[in-house]
């Protein structure tokens, strides 16, 4: 792709881009059929009104223009189905919570006849989102002790899963089920969406004088098409010294319009930005305990934010904070940036001795987007801790079938989806009651017979792999080389 270095920008994004070296932003809502067709047959992509990039930008490769075309079409479709999909999601959540609020089907029937049905309260500690209904486990595995290599990973996935729920549910989970300190729930502002779209929570566990603080970001909602749209979006900003980074993820973390990432922003009680809010709390908490460290985690979109958080800390030269970063634990993480970003992150994590464990379960679709090829910019970095449908793991340079859409992989993926459905009925007998899957989870397994790899993105399999995986696969000392006998498979 050839980028002009002078001139104004085209497209609909009106804010100043001076904070970045370059940018490429797609706006599906502004696209028409004729514009899409012209994209395929004209290399002057800077002339397309749904593409915001420097004037004069050209793209000679038809295959690269087709990748852009496919991304825009996918986003357009997802935007069109957003409302009906959200209604389906509400129904999926409402009915089980309605039954729970009334004490079961027969009591609901009785309450309805008497004209006193109890409606679920989505802010109560009993209410569960679709993700929560997918996997109702709240307790940590008491067989995995603090000295077990799996401990922090198992804690991290439970936090990543819990981040989908409301504040009261999370608070009760941390305090009563984990016996830890709840530090707070955050719902933070996205300058570009002009709404509070980024959620998560913080907690703390103490073991003698050692304190481990956790930051967990909420991930992609299964019935939020706009979240899925971000996963297939090819938009990026190129930040000085960092590389090209996914624009949607940057915005969710707290990117400021026309300013990018200023070291500090003016405080506003009505607008809290995730990066700045979390950094403030960590500064205060870590100052009071020299033995404290912190980890960041997330599932799906939350995993992308977990990776970006230390990247921005390094950009701001927050050496004291980074020296206290125990590790980054991601589950079902989409690609976040280009090769330069990967090199940058490897350097940041290695310099400060922080762990980075990126977990991928089997055919999970999300770690395989946005596409990684010679035609686009997004790439993973570091090792992949890959687990198959028997929860057998390997440390690999990249997950198998890295771009998901492969003719050779279609039949094996659907065969595996059928096995996962069968497995959902026998796990209880193989592993015990805690592995009994809910009806909601089995429903998703059925959907996997149509869209293989979609149910594999759910938290249940990630919880299972941290509990059933071989302990030596959870030991790593850097982003490049596994340790303690873990074989790196090339």
C-alpha positions, -999 to 999 in steps of 0.1 A, spaced: 0 0 0 14 34 -10 6 62 14 9 99 6 27 119 33 11 152 26 -25 165 23 -57 162 42 -76 131 50 -105 117 31 -134 98 47 -158 107 74 -135 109 105 -133 146 113 -109 146 142 -73 156 140 -49 127 133 -17 145 142 -11 122 172 -3 93 148 22 88 120 -3 73 96 -38 59 97 -63 37 78 -99 38 90 -129 20 76 -164 34 80 -190 8 69 -220 30 75 -209 54 48 -204 27 21 -226 21 -9 -227 -7 -34 -211 13 -62 -183 25 -39 -176 -11 -30 -174 -22 -66 -151 7 -75 -128 -4 -46 -122 -37 -64 -114 -21 -97 -95 11 -87 -62 13 -69 -70 48 -57 -85 38 -24 -79 72 -9 -108 84 -31 -133 61 -15 -155 80 10 -158 51 34 -120 49 38 -102 75 58 -66 77 49 -41 103 36 -51 118 2 -33 100 -26 -32 67 -10 -32 38 -35 -33 1 -33 -21 -18 -64 -28 -53 -51 -62 -66 -61 -59 -93 -33 -53 -66 -7 -83 -46 -20 -104 -77 -18 -95 -82 19 -106 -46 25 -138 -53 6 -145 -84 26 -139 -66 59 -163 -38 49 -190 -62 38 -187 -82 70 -190 -51 91 -219 -38 71 -238 -71 76 -230 -71 113 -242 -35 116 -275 -45 99 -282 -74 122 -271 -56 154 -306 -48 167 -323 -82 159 -293 -100 173 -294 -79 205 -331 -88 208 -322 -125 205 -296 -120 232 -320 -103 255 -344 -133 251 -316 -157 258 -307 -138 290 -342 -129 302 -359 -164 302 -334 -182 324 -331 -152 348 -369 -150 349 -371 -187 359 -344 -182 386 -361 -150 400 -393 -170 404 -378 -202 418 -384 -224 388 -410 -231 361 -439 -241 383 -435 -212 407 -432 -189 377 -465 -204 364 -481 -199 398 -468 -163 402 -481 -155 367 -516 -169 374 -517 -149 406 -506 -118 388 -473 -115 408 -445 -127 386 -411 -115 398 -391 -98 370 -353 -103 370 -331 -73 380 -301 -71 357 -281 -53 385 -287 -79 411 -261 -104 423 -282 -133 410 -285 -120 374 -264 -138 348 -255 -126 313 -254 -150 284 -217 -157 292 -226 -164 329 -254 -188 318 -229 -205 295 -207 -213 325 -220 -209 360 -188 -218 379 -177 -191 403 -153 -209 427 -116 -213 421 -103 -248 418 -92 -257 453 -69 -284 439 -47 -257 422 -26 -242 450 -5 -210 449 27 -229 440 10 -247 411 22 -232 377 -14 -231 367 -26 -209 395 -24 -174 380 -37 -186 347 -67 -204 364 -73 -172 385 -70 -150 354 -96 -169 333 -121 -169 362 -116 -131 364 -119 -127 326 -152 -147 327 -166 -128 356 -159 -95 339 -190 -100 318 -213 -98 348 -227 -69 367 -209 -52 397 -229 -69 424 -223 -103 410 -186 -97 406 -182 -83 441 -199 -113 457 -177 -136 436 -145 -120 446 -153 -116 483 -173 -148 491 -161 -173 465 -124 -163 461 -120 -148 496 -102 -118 481 -106 -80 482 -128 -64 456 -112 -31 445 -139 -18 422 -159 -21 390 -152 3 361 -175 14 333 -155 37 311 -160 62 283 -151 58 247 -144 92 232 -154 80 197 -186 61 206 -195 88 231 -207 63 256 -194 40 284 -185 10 264 -155 -4 283 -161 -24 315 -141 -45 339 -130 -48 375 -100 -49 398 -93 -72 428 -65 -81 452 -53 -113 468 -28 -115 496 -5 -144 505 15 -133 535 34 -101 526 28 -108 489 -1 -90 472 -13 -97 437 -36 -71 422 -57 -81 392 -72 -61 363 -98 -78 342 -113 -63 311 -148 -73 298 -148 -90 264 -170 -93 234 -207 -99 240 -220 -129 220 -251 -110 208 -234 -76 202 -228 -74 165 -208 -42 169 -183 -60 191 -179 -86 165 -176 -59 139 -145 -46 157 -129 -80 155 -131 -81 117 -123 -44 113 -89 -36 95 -87 0 108 -54 11 124 -34 39 137 4 39 134 19 53 166 54 65 168 78 38 180 50 13 186 37 3 151 3 -1 136 -24 -9 162 -61 -18 158 -81 14 160 -111 0 177 -91 -15 206 -72 18 211 -105 37 213 -120 13 238 -89 16 261 -91 54 262 -76 70 230 -84 107 230 -98 124 200 -72 147 184 -47 140 212 -41 103 211 -23 93 243 -14 123 264 4 114 295 -23 129 316 -58 142 309 -80 166 328 -102 147 353 -139 146 346 -162 128 370 -187 121 342 -161 107 318 -137 81 330 -113 65 306 -102 29 312 -64 33 308 -62 65 330 -86 52 357 -68 19 361 -34 35 361 -45 59 389 -58 30 411 -26 9 405 -3 39 414 -21 44 447 -23 7 455 12 -3 446 27 27 465 14 13 497 30 -22 493 65 -27 479 58 -64 476 27 -60 455 25 -69 418 -3 -68 393 -16 -88 364 -39 -79 335 -63 -103 318 -92 -106 295 -112 -128 272 -118 -119 235 -120 -81 232 -109 -79 269 -78 -98 259 -69 -72 233 -72 -45 259 -51 -65 284 -23 -65 258 -26 -28 250 -26 -16 286 11 -23 292 19 -10 257 5 24 266 22 23 300 55 18 282 46 46 258 43 69 288 75 55 303 57 42 334 88 23 345 77 19 381 44 4 372 58 -19 345 84 -32 370 55 -45 391 37 -62 362 36 -99 370 21 -109 337 -5 -106 309 -29 -135 305 -51 -136 275 -78 -160 264 -92 -161 228 -73 -129 220 -78 -113 185 -47 -99 168 -39 -64 180 -12 -49 159 14 -54 132 49 -70 133 65 -38 146 40 -37 175 49 -73 183 86 -65 184 78 -35 206 57 -56 231 83 -84 233 108 -58 243 85 -42 269 77 -75 285 112 -90 284 127 -58 298 105 -59 329 105 -97 333 68 -99 328 50 -131 317 28 -133 286 6 -163 282 -17 -163 252 -41 -192 254 -60 -205 223 -85 -233 226 -89 -256 195 -108 -240 166 -117 -207 184 -125 -183 156 -115 -150 173 -77 -155 177 -77 -160 140 -90 -125 132 -82 -100 118 -65 -120 91 -27 -125 92 -12 -127 57 9 -107 34 -22 -88 25 -29 -72 59 -10 -59 89 -23 -77 119 -1 -104 136 2 -122 169 35 -121 188 51 -144 213 42 -181 219 7 -196 216 -4 -219 244 -26 -241 222 -50 -268 236 -70 -292 216 -105 -305 224 -90 -331 247 -73 -303 266 -39 -315 256 -16 -286 251 15 -275 231 35 -243 231 35 -232 194 48 -202 174 12 -198 161 -21 -216 164 -29 -242 137 -51 -230 108 -41 -194 117 -67 -177 95 -97 -200 101 -110 -200 65 -92 -231 50 -108 -257 27 -86 -284 42 -97 -275 77 -135 -275 71 -142 -312 76 -119 -316 107 -135 -285 123 -170 -298 119 -161 -333 130 -145 -317 161 -177 -296 167 -197 -328 167 -173 -343 192 -175 -313 215 -213 -316 215 -210 -353 225 -183 -344 251 -207 -320 267 -229 -349 278 -201 -371 291 -177 -346 309 -198 -349 340 -191 -387 342 -154 -383 332 -144 -353 354 -171 -347 380 -200 -323 387 -181 -291 381 -177 -300 345 -214 -306 338 -223 -282 311 -254 -260 312 -282 -262 286 -271 -228 273 -236 -242 267 -250 -272 249 -271 -249 228 -239 -232 217 -224 -266 209 -253 -272 185 -246 -239 168 -211 -251 163 -225 -277 139 -233 -247 117 -205 -223 125 -175 -245 136 -153 -226 160 -179 -202 174 -187 -222 205 -150 -228 210 -146 -191 218 -167 -194 250 -151 -193 284 -160 -229 295 -133 -245 275 -107 -219 286 -116 -226 322 -113 -263 316 -79 -261 299 -64 -241 329 -77 -268 352 -70 -299 332 -39 -289 312 -5 -302 321 12 -278 346 45 -275 327 26 -258 298 19 -228 321 56 -220 328 72 -193 308 99 -168 316 97 -146 285 78 -139 253 103 -158 233 114 -190 250 95 -215 272 113 -229 302 115 -258 326 114 -285 299 85 -272 278 92 -281 243 86 -254 217 71 -269 186 80 -254 153 
